[in-house]
Amino acid sequence: MKRLVPVVCLVLALALGNAILAEGTDVRTVSGAATAVNVGGRSVTVEVTKSVDAPKAGAGQKLEFSIDDQTVITKDGKPIELQDITVGDRLTVNYKESGGSQVALSIGVSTQAAS
């Protein structure tokens, strides 16, 4: 019995650690057209045309993404700023859910019309 307790504790610790890691890597991806850019409020809104593993994001739905200091925004592989995004730009957003909102991890910008 004394040997069983450490084994059970180890199994529980590993299971809890894996659950925490899985939650921390839950990155989702959507693509669509930018419908609003709020530079002062540090957010961008996208009308979704395609989603990957994003249950809240159906085609035609608008999602607002918060931008923080870790968000990487690029256009043609080169870094740009939030204010460089314009309404109508095609965006691909990788994001995580945090506190009930979507926080953009990265945004790829294309000036081609969204499909």
Number of C-alpha atoms within 10 A of each C-alpha: 5 6 7 9 10 11 11 11 11 12 12 12 12 12 12 12 12 12 11 11 11 11 12 11 9 12 18 19 19 23 24 26 26 24 18 17 20 15 14 8 9 14 18 24 19 26 24 24 18 16 18 13 11 16 8 10 20 16 14 13 12 19 19 19 23 18 23 12 7 10 17 18 22 19 16 10 9 9 10 16 12 19 12 13 25 16 14 18 20 26 29 21 24 21 23 21 16 9 7 7 13 18 22 25 21 18 26 21 24 17 15 11 11 16 10
